[in-house]
Amino acid sequence: MATPSVTSPISRSSSRPQLDLSGAAIQGNFEERDPTIILPNQSDDIFHLSLDIGGSLIKLVYFSRHEDCSVDDKRKRSLKQRLGVLNGNRSYPILGGRLHFVKFETTKINDCLDFINSKQLHRGGIDSRGWRANTSVNDDAIIKATGGGAYKFADLFKERLGVGIEKEDEMNCLVAGANFLLKAIRHEAFTHMEGRKEFVQIDQNDLFPYLLVNIGSGVSMIKVDGEGKFQRVSGTNVGGGTYWGLGKLLTKCKSFDELLELSQRGDNKVVDMLVGDIYGGMDYSKIGLSASIIASSFGKVISGNKELEDYSPEDISLSLLRMISYNIGQISYLNALRFGLKRIFFGGFFIRGHAYTMDTISFAVHFWSKGEAQAMFLRHEGFLGALGAFMSYEKHGLDDLMAHQLVERFPMGPYVGGKIHGPPLGDLSEKISWMEKFVQKGTEILAPVPLAPLITTGLGGFDSPSSRGGTLHSDDATLNVGVLHLVPTLEVFPLLADPKTYEPNTIYVSDHSELECWLTVLSEHLPDLVDKAVASEGGTEDAKRRGDAFAHAFSALMARLMEEPAAYGKLGLANLLELREECLREFQFVDAYRTIKQRENEASLAVLTDLLIELDSMDEESRLLTLIEGVLAANIFDWGSRACVDLYHKGTIIEIYRMSRKKMQRPWRVDDFDTFKERMQGSAEKKLPPHKRALLFVDNSGADVILGMLPLARELLRRGTEVVLVANSLPALNDVMAMELPEIVAEAAKHCDVIRKAAEAGGLLMDAMINIQDAPKKASLASLMVVENGCGSPCIDLRQVSSELAAAAKGADLIILEGMGRALHTNFNARFKCDTLKLAMVKNQRLAEKLVNGNIYDCVCRYESGAG
């Protein structure tokens, strides 16, 4: 019988410290692995931990924090005031925003308690330098939990950890967790048919109603109509517990995953009765049943004279899996039909990313609905209840967080895919010590089992769904969940023409051959990258050790992605490049190309004066063309390109630059220069006003920014256009960082009055900084500013930019995206509300062929007038 509709929100608790994210802002040293966050309204210590303790598995979600630090940056404070961004000139507790996901078997609850204790999650988590072992737990301290175990093990938690459990309603938590994931996590939901995984982007305005089917030990079916509005409409006692329980009796398996592994090698025809068994190998064509349809699960056992030990455990496991999965899918659709629901989301640890299970459920829904209903699955399927319990903490701020404020990063800790390998890591040495285990576990793969092609099913039974390409990994590799980084200050770039349809990646690597190609490129570049990273740290033995560990970790993650491209969502080329940078930071390589960047900056600054004199001797039209040619030519200085690395090894920096200038003959592969020139300089009939503010997304250090983009910025400044240089917050290859640009501009200003005056107006030269109150008097003076983009990748996703950049964009009417990462890998097809110029030299043959139907070293100059 269905329970009454629930409309009340999740109950909140005020009996413990709360996390208050209001007014949060990125602060701190951006050389750190992750930007830190100040919480100006946070006054309590934090120990966010929640559990879903089911009959089979314990699911745990916990929040980790950063250390306290203070920030006192006069230039940043001035810029924030100028742009109207929160000024952080006080010291606040710095709380990172990381959500971690871990699971344990319920029978091993002591392992779970040991893990909580080892990380001191019940005390608020370990501050690696500030936590004191003798800190006592408040007698009134509680942690949130849901599931039957929240009642069953409450005394054990009190006895072992000294904390109480505050029990949250299970259905409330399931729905709250599902709603949160579907609204806040990009690429959370996906379909799985015939072995193909396809991600579905859910429109938040069209999410409700839907059917949530949670498959745990049993199955609950919940009609969700909105936030806090749901009704349990049905369920079945035949679920994951049934599969595991019967499987344990019949096969003697010791774990759920062992049972799934057996099914990979099974042949259900040995135990299942097929239509062909009844009709002498013939179809029952009159009612549309093929001979291979299952007429009765385990039906063939009746007529046999065999004992249990005569049957293969693999065959039994597969027959069980198909029987239970198919029936869950069929019952779910019938309930969706009752309420006219087209979408059904399946969650719970019965599924755990197993391709055959998902295909079977999808097949049942598709068949019985005649293709009108759709089965969808969630990557965080097993954590719905634990997430809902986590959200029940008051003032955590999660209710208002959107997709652009949650960044999922690949797991790189002591637990890979959710399985714990020993106690929490205290330092980098421990991280390296588990690297060999990481490599072993990350690449441990079982061969896929060939399955028969999909055949139309008849009434009551089903054929084998095709799951080619789907494989079952060992237990610790099946949980495709990264760490969610909460960054409340990330915003959607306000100049996107249509944020809902914006897609940053121009190339996705979900296709196996495409992924293999790009992983090969990254692998070939890896030795050179390791050399540069080790050299950046002085070539010490410690640096060599970390470099080796980084190479092993990155290789293992590439192997993991090669086996399952969609493990962490819809993967684009930009994500692969970001993964590499995240992995470098994880092994404390702060800036792998630091030495190279310094050398190239010095060489380029030495010739900047001569270049500016040459430019000033030209007429306006020739100068503009030369400036664009200069940007394109200088863009060849890219240590992320294999071809360019080879050129570095063959010649000097000047020889490379001369070679690239020779390739500047027009027409370029994409050549909109004349249209851009007309907008900048007008025509005989019409003169257009200069742009008010230009955002210049700069790329590489050295010649690229100093001899390419800075002279272009100078030209805009001379026209009266305010210029904002937009650069990375964190290192990525030899890309220039925002924190490096003021020094570069200051050196350039010594030889150029235009740059000097603009830098003074923009607050880049500290000894001549203009007071904010004096700004109106200097209104006629075009200023030069620098803002961080909020990322640490060669590419940029404009759904996730810093609050500084978002503020600067609100007054901009020209965007210049420069470099392969920002203008080709991402944003090549993006449309904006204002005028946009995309400039890049193509330095990868495959990219040249796919994007512009050209060749390596082709040039792209794409100009688009504003769409809004």
C-alpha positions in Angstrom: 0.0 0.0 0.0 1.3 3.4 -0.9 2.2 5.8 1.9 0.7 9.3 2.1 2.3 12.0 0.0 5.1 13.7 1.8 5.4 17.4 1.5 7.4 18.5 4.5 11.1 19.4 4.0 13.8 17.4 5.6 14.1 18.0 9.3 17.0 20.2 10.3 19.1 19.9 13.4 20.7 22.7 15.4 22.3 20.5 18.0 25.7 20.6 16.3 28.0 23.1 14.6 26.8 24.3 11.2 28.5 25.1 7.9 27.5 28.5 6.6 28.6 29.2 3.0 26.9 32.6 2.7 29.3 35.2 1.3 31.9 32.6 0.4 34.8 33.8 -1.7 38.0 32.3 -3.2 41.0 33.5 -1.4 44.6 32.4 -0.6 47.6 31.4 -2.5 46.5 30.2 -5.9 49.7 28.1 -6.2 48.1 25.7 -3.9 46.6 22.5 -5.3 43.1 23.9 -5.0 41.8 27.4 -4.5 40.7 27.9 -0.9 37.5 29.5 0.2 36.8 32.0 3.0 33.6 31.7 4.8 33.0 35.1 6.5 29.9 34.0 8.3 31.2 30.8 9.6 31.7 30.7 13.4 31.6 27.1 14.3 33.9 24.2 13.8 32.8 21.6 11.2 32.5 17.9 11.2 30.1 17.0 8.4 29.7 13.3 8.1 26.6 11.3 7.1 25.9 7.6 6.6 23.3 5.4 4.9 23.6 2.1 6.8 21.7 -0.5 4.8 21.2 -4.2 5.3 24.1 -5.0 2.8 26.3 -1.9 2.5 27.2 1.2 4.5 27.5 4.3 2.3 29.4 7.2 3.8 29.6 10.9 2.6 32.0 13.3 4.4 33.2 16.8 4.0 36.9 17.7 4.2 38.3 21.1 4.9 41.4 23.1 4.3 43.6 24.7 6.9 43.3 28.3 8.1 45.3 31.0 6.3 45.2 34.7 6.0 45.2 36.8 2.9 46.6 40.3 2.5 46.9 41.3 -1.1 46.5 45.0 -1.8 46.2 44.6 -5.6 43.5 41.9 -5.3 41.5 44.0 -2.8 41.7 47.0 -5.1 40.6 44.9 -8.1 37.7 43.4 -6.2 36.5 46.8 -5.1 36.8 48.1 -8.7 34.8 45.2 -10.1 32.3 45.1 -7.2 33.5 41.7 -5.8 33.6 40.8 -2.1 36.7 42.3 -0.5 38.5 39.8 1.6 40.9 41.9 3.6 40.3 40.0 6.9 41.5 36.6 8.1 38.8 33.9 8.2 38.9 30.2 8.6 39.6 28.7 5.2 37.3 25.7 4.6 37.8 23.7 1.5 34.7 22.3 -0.2 35.2 18.5 -0.8 32.6 15.8 -0.7 34.1 12.3 -0.5 32.2 9.0 -1.1 33.1 5.7 0.5 31.4 2.4 1.0 31.8 -0.6 3.3 30.0 -3.9 3.6 27.6 -3.8 6.6 29.1 -7.0 8.0 32.4 -5.1 8.2 31.0 -2.2 10.2 34.1 -2.2 12.4 36.2 -1.3 9.4 33.9 1.6 8.8 34.2 2.7 12.4 38.0 2.4 12.2 38.0 4.5 9.1 35.9 7.3 10.7 38.1 7.2 13.7 41.4 7.2 11.7 40.3 10.3 9.8 38.7 11.8 13.0 35.6 12.5 11.0 33.5 12.5 14.2 35.8 15.2 15.6 35.6 17.4 12.6 38.3 15.8 10.5 42.0 16.0 10.7 43.7 19.3 10.2 47.1 18.0 9.0 48.9 20.6 11.1 46.4 21.8 13.6 44.5 18.8 14.9 45.2 17.7 18.4 44.8 14.0 19.3 43.6 14.8 22.8 40.6 16.9 21.5 37.6 15.5 23.2 34.2 14.8 21.5 31.3 16.8 22.8 28.9 14.6 24.7 26.1 16.0 22.7 27.8 15.4 19.3 25.8 13.6 16.7 26.2 12.5 13.1 23.4 12.1 10.6 22.5 8.6 9.4 19.7 6.9 7.6 18.8 3.3 6.8 17.9 0.5 9.1 21.4 0.4 10.5 21.0 3.9 12.0 18.8 2.2 14.6 20.6 -1.1 14.8 24.1 0.2 15.3 23.3 3.4 17.3 24.7 2.0 20.5 27.9 0.8 18.7 28.6 4.3 17.4 28.2 5.7 20.9 30.4 3.0 22.4 33.2 3.1 19.8 33.2 6.8 18.8 31.4 8.5 21.6 28.9 10.1 19.2 25.1 9.8 18.9 23.3 9.1 15.7 20.5 11.4 14.6 18.2 9.3 12.4 16.8 10.8 9.2 13.9 9.4 7.3 15.1 7.0 4.6 12.6 8.1 1.9 13.2 11.8 2.6 16.9 11.2 2.2 16.7 9.2 -1.0 14.6 11.8 -2.7 16.7 14.7 -1.4 19.8 13.0 -2.6 18.4 12.2 -6.0 17.1 15.8 -6.5 20.4 17.2 -5.5 22.4 15.1 -7.9 20.1 15.6 -10.8 20.1 19.4 -10.3 23.7 20.0 -9.4 25.9 17.4 -11.0 26.6 17.6 -14.7 26.6 14.2 -16.5 25.1 12.5 -13.5 22.3 10.6 -15.4 22.8 8.3 -18.3 21.1 5.6 -20.3 22.6 2.1 -20.9 21.3 0.1 -23.9 23.0 -2.7 -25.7 26.3 -1.9 -24.0 26.2 1.8 -24.9 26.3 4.5 -22.2 24.9 7.9 -23.2 24.7 10.8 -20.7 21.5 12.8 -20.5 21.5 16.4 -19.5 18.5 17.1 -17.3 16.6 20.3 -17.7 16.1 21.5 -14.1 12.8 23.1 -15.2 11.6 19.8 -16.6 12.8 17.4 -13.9 9.5 16.6 -12.2 7.7 14.3 -12.0 9.8 11.1 -12.3 9.9 7.7 -10.8 12.8 6.9 -8.5 13.5 3.2 -8.1 15.9 2.5 -5.3 17.3 -1.1 -5.5 18.9 -2.0 -2.2 18.3 -5.2 -0.3 14.7 -4.6 -1.4 13.2 -2.2 -3.9 11.2 1.0 -3.3 9.5 2.9 -6.1 8.9 6.6 -5.4 7.0 9.1 -7.5 8.8 12.4 -7.1 6.8 15.6 -7.8 9.2 18.2 -6.5 11.4 19.3 -3.7 10.1 17.5 -0.6 7.1 16.3 -2.5 7.0 12.5 -3.1 5.0 9.4 -2.6 6.1 5.8 -2.3 3.8 4.1 -4.8 5.1 0.6 -4.8 8.0 -1.8 -4.1 9.1 -5.4 -4.1 10.9 -7.6 -1.7 12.9 -9.1 -4.6 16.0 -7.0 -4.9 19.7 -6.9 -4.2 19.4 -8.8 -1.0 17.5 -11.6 -2.9 20.3 -11.8 -5.4 23.0 -11.9 -2.8 21.1 -14.2 -0.4 20.1 -16.8 -3.0 23.5 -16.5 -4.7 25.3 -17.1 -1.4 23.3 -20.2 -0.7 23.6 -21.6 -4.2 27.2 -20.6 -5.1 29.0 -20.1 -1.7 30.2 -16.7 -2.8 31.5 -14.5 0.0 30.6 -11.1 -1.5 28.2 -9.4 -3.8 30.9 -8.5 -6.2 32.2 -12.0 -6.4 28.8 -13.1 -7.4 28.7 -10.5 -10.1 32.1 -11.6 -11.4 30.8 -15.1 -11.6 27.9 -13.9 -13.8 30.3 -12.5 -16.3 31.4 -16.1 -17.2 28.0 -17.8 -17.0 25.6 -19.3 -19.5 22.0 -19.1 -18.3 20.7 -21.6 -20.9 22.0 -24.4 -18.8 19.5 -23.7 -16.1 16.8 -21.4 -17.7 14.0 -23.0 -19.8 13.8 -21.3 -23.2 10.9 -21.2 -25.6 12.9 -23.5 -27.9 13.2 -26.1 -25.1 9.4 -26.3 -25.1 8.8 -26.3 -28.8 11.7 -28.5 -30.0 14.0 -25.6 -30.9 11.3 -23.7 -32.8 10.0 -20.2 -32.3 6.4 -19.7 -31.1 5.9 -17.3 -33.9 2.2 -17.1 -33.5 2.6 -14.9 -30.4 6.0 -13.5 -31.3 8.2 -15.6 -29.1 11.6 -16.5 -30.4 13.2 -19.8 -29.5 15.9 -18.0 -27.4 13.3 -16.3 -25.1 13.4 -17.4 -21.5 10.1 -19.1 -20.8 11.0 -19.9 -17.1 14.0 -18.8 -15.1 15.6 -21.9 -13.6 12.9 -24.0 -15.3 15.3 -26.5 -16.8 16.4 -27.6 -13.4 13.0 -29.2 -12.8 13.5 -31.8 -15.5 17.1 -32.6 -14.8 18.4 -35.2 -12.4 21.3 -33.1 -11.2 22.2 -32.0 -7.7 23.2 -28.4 -6.9 26.9 -29.2 -7.1 26.4 -30.4 -10.7 25.6 -26.9 -11.8 28.1 -24.2 -12.5 28.1 -21.3 -10.0 28.6 -19.0 -13.0 25.5 -20.2 -14.7 23.4 -19.9 -11.5 24.7 -16.4 -10.9 23.8 -15.2 -14.4 20.3 -16.7 -14.3 19.7 -15.1 -10.9 20.9 -11.7 -12.1 18.7 -11.8 -15.3 15.6 -13.0 -13.4 15.8 -10.3 -10.7 17.0 -7.4 -13.0 14.3 -8.0 -15.6 11.5 -8.2 -13.1 12.6 -5.0 -11.4 12.6 -3.3 -14.8 9.2 -4.6 -15.7 7.5 -3.7 -12.4 9.1 -0.3 -12.5 7.6 0.4 -15.9 4.2 -0.8 -14.9 4.3 1.7 -12.0 5.5 4.5 -14.2 2.6 3.6 -16.6 0.1 4.1 -13.7 1.1 7.8 -13.4 2.0 8.6 -17.0 5.8 9.0 -16.2 8.2 8.7 -19.0 11.4 8.8 -17.1 12.6 6.3 -14.5 15.8 6.8 -12.5 17.3 3.7 -11.0 19.6 3.9 -8.0 21.0 1.7 -5.3 24.0 -0.5 -4.9 22.4 -3.5 -6.6 23.4 -1.8 -9.9 26.9 -0.6 -9.1 27.7 0.3 -12.7 27.4 -3.3 -13.9 26.7 -3.2 -17.6 24.7 -6.4 -17.9 22.5 -5.4 -15.0 21.7 -2.0 -16.5 21.2 -3.5 -20.0 18.7 -6.0 -18.6 16.7 -3.3 -16.7 16.8 -1.0 -19.7 15.7 -3.8 -22.0 12.7 -4.6 -19.9 11.6 -0.9 -19.7 12.1 -0.4 -23.4 10.3 -3.6 -24.4 7.2 -3.2 -22.2 6.8 0.5 -22.9 7.4 -0.1 -26.6 10.2 2.5 -26.5 8.1 5.3 -24.9 9.7 5.1 -21.4 13.3 5.4 -20.6 15.4 3.8 -17.9 18.1 6.1 -16.6 20.9 5.5 -14.1 22.9 7.6 -11.8 26.7 7.5 -11.3 26.3 8.2 -7.6 23.6 5.6 -7.5 24.5 4.1 -4.2 24.9 7.4 -2.3 21.4 8.9 -2.6 20.5 8.2 1.0 23.8 9.3 2.4 23.7 12.5 0.4 20.2 13.2 1.6 21.3 12.7 5.2 24.3 15.0 4.6 21.9 17.7 3.2 19.8 17.6 6.4 22.5 19.5 8.2 21.3 23.1 8.6 23.0 26.0 6.8 25.4 23.9 4.8 24.5 25.9 1.7 24.0 22.9 -0.6 20.4 23.8 -1.4 21.5 26.7 -3.6 24.6 25.2 -5.2 24.3 24.6 -8.9 26.3 22.5 -11.4 28.9 25.2 -12.1 29.7 25.4 -8.4 30.5 21.7 -8.0 33.6 20.4 -9.7 34.1 16.7 -9.9 37.7 15.6 -9.9 39.2 12.2 -10.3 39.9 10.3 -7.1 43.6 10.4 -6.3 43.7 9.5 -2.6 44.5 6.4 -0.6 41.2 4.9 -1.6 40.6 4.2 -5.3 37.0 4.1 -6.4 35.8 3.8 -2.8 37.8 1.0 -1.4 40.1 2.0 1.5 43.7 1.2 1.4 45.0 1.7 4.9 44.7 4.7 7.2 44.4 8.3 5.9 47.5 9.7 4.4 49.5 12.1 6.5 52.1 13.2 4.0 53.3 12.8 0.4 55.7 9.9 1.3 52.7 7.8 2.4 51.0 8.7 -0.9 53.9 7.4 -2.9 54.1 4.3 -0.8 50.7 3.1 -1.9 51.3 4.0 -5.5 52.2 0.4 -6.5 48.9 -0.8 -5.1 47.1 2.0 -6.9 48.7 0.9 -10.2 47.8 -2.7 -9.6 44.2 -2.0 -8.6 43.6 0.8 -11.2 44.5 -1.5 -14.1 43.0 -4.8 -12.8 40.5 -5.7 -15.5 38.5 -8.8 -16.3 38.0 -9.7 -20.0 34.5 -9.0 -21.3 32.2 -11.9 -22.0 30.9 -12.2 -25.6 27.1 -12.1 -25.5 24.5 -12.8 -28.2 23.0 -10.0 -30.2 19.9 -8.4 -29.0 16.7 -10.1 -30.3 13.1 -8.9 -30.1 11.5 -10.3 -27.0 8.2 -11.9 -26.7 5.7 -11.8 -24.0 6.9 -12.7 -20.5 10.5 -13.4 -21.3 13.6 -11.8 -22.7 16.7 -12.5 -24.7 20.3 -11.8 -23.6 20.9 -8.0 -23.7 24.0 -7.1 -25.6 26.7 -5.6 -23.2 29.7 -5.7 -25.5 32.4 -3.4 -24.2 31.0 -3.5 -20.7 33.3 -5.1 -18.2 33.2 -5.8 -14.5 36.1 -4.4 -12.6 37.3 -5.5 -9.2 35.4 -4.2 -6.2 37.5 -1.0 -5.7 37.2 0.0 -9.4 33.5 -0.3 -9.8 32.6 2.9 -8.0 32.9 5.6 -10.7 32.7 8.5 -8.4 35.2 11.3 -8.0 35.6 13.9 -5.3 33.1 16.8 -5.5 34.8 20.1 -4.9 32.4 22.8 -3.6 33.4 26.2 -4.9 30.6 28.6 -4.2 32.3 31.5 -6.0 32.4 29.9 -9.4 29.9 31.5 -11.7 28.5 31.1 -15.2 30.2 33.4 -17.7 27.6 36.1 -18.2 28.4 36.8 -21.9 27.5 33.3 -23.1 24.7 33.7 -25.7 22.8 30.7 -24.3 24.3 29.1 -21.2 21.8 26.2 -21.4 23.1 25.0 -24.8 26.7 26.0 -24.3 29.2 23.1 -24.7 32.8 23.9 -24.1 34.4 20.8 -25.6 34.7 20.6 -29.4 36.0 17.0 -29.2 34.6 14.3 -26.9 36.5 11.1 -26.3 33.7 8.7 -25.3 34.5 6.9 -28.6 37.1 4.2 -27.9 39.3 5.0 -31.0 39.1 8.7 -30.3 40.1 8.2 -26.7 43.0 5.9 -27.6 44.3 8.5 -30.0 44.4 11.3 -27.4 45.7 9.1 -24.6 48.5 8.1 -26.9 49.3 11.8 -27.4 49.4 12.3 -23.6 51.5 9.2 -23.1 54.1 10.3 -25.6 54.3 13.7 -23.9 54.6 12.2 -20.4 58.4 11.6 -20.2 59.1 15.1 -21.3 56.6 16.5 -18.8 58.1 14.4 -16.0 61.6 15.8 -16.8 60.3 19.4 -16.7 58.4 18.8 -13.4 61.5 17.3 -11.7 63.7 20.1 -13.1 61.3 22.7 -11.7 61.9 21.3 -8.2 65.7 21.4 -8.6 66.2 17.8 -9.8 66.5 16.5 -6.2 66.0 12.9 -5.3 62.7 13.8 -3.7 61.6 15.4 -6.9 62.6 12.4 -8.9 60.7 10.1 -6.6 57.6 12.3 -6.9 58.0 12.5 -10.7 58.1 8.7 -10.9 55.0 8.4 -8.7 53.1 11.0 -10.8 54.0 9.1 -14.0 52.6 5.8 -12.4 49.5 7.5 -11.1 48.7 9.3 -14.4 49.4 6.1 -16.4 47.1 4.1 -14.2 44.3 6.7 -14.6 44.7 6.7 -18.3 44.5 2.9 -18.3 41.3 3.1 -16.2 39.8 5.6 -18.7 40.8 3.5 -21.7 38.9 0.6 -20.2 35.8 2.7 -19.4 35.8 6.1 -21.1 32.6 7.2 -19.4 33.8 6.3 -15.9 33.6 9.9 -14.7 30.9 11.3 -17.0 31.0 12.7 -20.5 34.7 13.1 -21.1 36.0 15.8 -23.3 39.6 16.4 -24.5 39.6 19.4 -22.0 38.9 17.0 -19.2 41.9 14.8 -20.1 44.2 17.8 -20.1 42.8 19.0 -16.7 43.3 15.5 -15.3 47.0 15.7 -16.1 47.3 19.0 -14.3 45.4 17.8 -11.3 47.6 14.8 -11.0 50.7 17.0 -11.1 49.4 19.1 -8.3 48.5 16.0 -6.3 52.2 15.1 -6.2 53.1 18.6 -5.2 54.6 19.9 -8.4 53.5 23.5 -7.9 54.5 24.7 -11.4 56.3 22.1 -13.6 57.3 24.7 -16.2 58.3 27.5 -13.8 61.9 27.7 -14.9 61.1 27.5 -18.6 58.5 30.3 -18.3 60.9 32.6 -16.5 63.6 32.0 -19.2 61.1 32.6 -22.1 59.7 35.7 -20.4 63.1 37.3 -20.1 64.0 36.5 -23.7 60.8 38.0 -25.0 60.9 41.1 -22.8 64.4 41.8 -24.2 63.1 42.2 -27.7 59.7 43.8 -26.9 60.9 47.4 -27.3 62.2 46.7 -30.8 58.9 45.1 -31.7 56.9 48.1 -30.4 59.1 50.6 -32.4 58.5 48.5 -35.5 54.7 48.5 -34.9 54.6 52.3 -34.3 56.3 52.9 -37.7 53.4 51.3 -39.5 50.1 52.8 -40.7 47.0 51.7 -38.8 45.8 49.1 -41.3 49.2 47.4 -41.6 49.7 47.5 -37.9 46.5 45.7 -37.1 47.3 42.8 -39.5 50.9 42.6 -38.1 49.5 42.4 -34.6 47.1 39.5 -35.5 50.0 37.8 -37.4 52.1 38.3 -34.3 49.6 36.6 -32.0 49.2 33.6 -34.3 53.0 33.3 -34.8 53.8 33.6 -31.1 51.2 31.0 -30.3 53.5 28.3 -31.6 55.4 28.5 -28.2 53.4 25.7 -26.6 55.0 23.0 -24.5 51.7 21.1 -24.6 52.2 20.2 -28.3 54.3 17.3 -29.2 55.2 18.8 -32.6 56.3 22.1 -30.9 58.4 20.2 -28.3 60.3 18.6 -31.2 60.9 22.1 -32.6 62.2 23.3 -29.3 64.8 20.6 -29.3 65.9 21.4 -32.9 66.3 25.2 -32.8 66.4 28.4 -30.8 63.4 30.4 -29.7 64.1 33.1 -32.4 64.4 30.5 -35.2 61.1 28.9 -34.2 59.4 32.4 -34.2 60.9 33.2 -37.6 59.6 29.9 -39.0 56.1 30.5 -37.7 56.1 34.1 -39.1 56.8 32.6 -42.6 53.6 30.6 -42.3 51.5 33.8 -42.0 50.7 34.0 -45.6 47.0 34.7 -46.1 44.4 33.3 -46.6 44.6 31.4 -43.3 42.7 28.2 -42.8 39.9 30.2 -41.0 40.3 33.8 -42.1 37.8 36.5 -40.8 40.5 39.2 -40.4 38.9 41.6 -42.9 35.6 41.5 -41.0 37.4 42.1 -37.7 39.4 45.0 -39.4 36.2 46.6 -40.6 34.7 46.5 -37.0 37.9 47.9 -35.6 38.7 50.6 -38.2 35.4 51.1 -39.9 34.8 51.8 -43.6 34.7 54.8 -45.8 31.0 55.0 -45.2 30.9 54.4 -41.5 33.2 54.8 -38.5 32.3 52.6 -35.5 33.1 53.6 -31.9 35.8 51.6 -30.2 34.9 48.8 -27.9 34.4 49.8 -24.2 36.1 46.8 -22.5 37.9 43.9 -24.0 38.6 40.6 -22.3 41.8 39.0 -23.6 42.1 35.3 -22.6 45.8 34.8 -22.8 47.6 31.5 -23.3 51.3 30.7 -23.1 54.1 32.5 -21.3 57.0 34.1 -23.1 56.6 35.2 -26.7 52.9 34.3 -26.8 51.8 36.8 -24.2 54.6 39.3 -24.4 55.2 39.6 -28.2 51.7 38.6 -29.2 48.9 39.5 -26.9 50.4 42.4 -25.0 51.1 44.4 -28.1 47.4 43.7 -29.2 46.3 44.9 -25.8 48.4 48.0 -26.2 46.6 48.8 -29.6 43.2 48.5 -27.9 44.3 50.7 -25.1 45.4 53.4 -27.6 41.9 53.3 -29.1 40.4 54.0 -25.7 39.3 50.4 -24.9 39.7 49.2 -21.3 41.6 45.9 -21.4 41.3 43.0 -19.0 43.9 40.3 -19.3 42.4 37.0 -18.3 44.8 34.2 -17.2 44.8 30.9 -15.3 44.5 30.8 -11.5 46.6 27.7 -11.3 49.6 26.5 -13.4 49.0 24.4 -16.5 51.9 23.6 -18.8 53.7 26.8 -19.7 50.5 28.9 -19.6 50.9 32.3 -18.0 49.2 32.7 -14.6 47.3 35.7 -13.4 49.7 36.1 -10.5 52.6 36.3 -12.9 51.1 38.9 -15.2 51.5 42.0 -13.0 55.3 41.5 -13.0 55.4 41.0 -16.7 53.3 44.1 -17.3 55.5 46.1 -14.9 58.6 45.2 -16.9 56.8 46.0 -20.2 55.7 49.4 -18.7 59.3 50.4 -18.3 59.6 50.7 -22.1 56.1 51.8 -23.1 54.1 54.9 -21.8 50.8 53.5 -23.0 51.2 50.3 -21.0 52.5 52.2 -18.0 49.6 54.7 -17.8 47.0 51.9 -18.4 48.6 49.7 -15.7 48.6 52.6 -13.3 44.9 53.2 -14.0 44.2 49.5 -13.5 46.1 49.2 -10.3 48.7 46.9 -11.6 51.6 49.1 -10.6 51.5 49.3 -6.8 53.7 52.3 -6.5 51.3 54.4 -8.6 48.0 52.8 -7.8 45.0 55.0 -8.3 42.7 55.4 -5.4 39.2 54.0 -6.1 37.7 57.3 -5.0 39.7 59.1 -7.7 38.6 56.8 -10.5 35.8 59.1 -11.8 38.3 61.9 -12.4 40.4 59.5 -14.5 37.4 58.3 -16.5 39.1 59.2 -19.9 42.1 57.0 -19.1 41.8 53.4 -20.5 42.9 51.0 -17.8 44.7 47.6 -18.0 43.7 45.0 -15.4 44.4 41.3 -14.7 41.8 38.8 -13.5 42.0 35.1 -12.7 39.8 32.8 -14.7 39.2 30.3 -11.9 40.8 27.3 -13.5 44.1 25.5 -13.8 43.9 23.8 -17.2 45.0 24.6 -20.8 41.3 24.8 -21.6 38.5 26.7 -20.1 34.9 25.8 -19.3 32.9 29.1 -19.2 30.3 27.5 -17.0 32.8 27.7 -14.2 34.7 31.0 -14.0 35.8 33.1 -11.1 33.6 35.7 -9.6 36.2 38.3 -10.6 36.0 37.3 -14.3 32.2 37.2 -14.1 32.2 40.7 -12.7 34.7 42.0 -15.3 32.6 40.4 -18.1 29.5 42.5 -17.3 30.9 45.6 -18.9 32.7 43.9 -21.8 31.8 44.1 -25.4 34.8 42.3 -27.0 36.3 38.9 -26.2 39.5 37.6 -27.6 40.2 33.9 -27.0 43.7 32.9 -27.9 45.4 29.5 -28.1 44.5 26.0 -28.9 43.1 25.2 -25.5 40.8 28.1 -25.1 39.9 28.8 -28.8 40.0 25.3 -30.4 39.8 22.5 -27.8 37.1 24.4 -26.0 34.9 27.3 -27.2 35.5 27.0 -30.9 31.8 26.7 -31.5 30.7 28.8 -28.6 28.6 31.9 -29.2 28.7 35.1 -27.1 26.5 38.2 -26.6 29.4 40.4 -27.6 31.9 40.5 -30.4 34.4 37.7 -30.3 37.8 37.0 -31.9 39.2 33.4 -31.7 42.9 33.1 -32.6 45.1 30.0 -32.6 47.7 28.1 -34.5 46.8 24.4 -34.9 49.5 22.3 -33.5 48.0 18.8 -33.7 47.3 17.1 -37.0 44.2 15.2 -35.8 42.7 18.4 -34.4 43.4 20.2 -37.6 41.6 17.6 -39.6 38.6 17.3 -37.3 38.0 21.0 -36.7 39.1 22.9 -39.7 39.8 20.2 -42.3 43.4 21.4 -42.5 46.9 20.6 -41.5 49.3 21.2 -38.6 50.5 24.8 -38.2 47.3 26.1 -40.0 46.1 29.4 -38.5 42.6 30.2 -37.2 41.2 33.8 -37.1 37.5 33.5 -36.5 35.5 36.7 -35.8 31.9 36.7 -34.8 29.7 39.7 -34.0 27.7 39.7 -30.8 24.6 37.5 -30.7 22.9 39.5 -28.0 
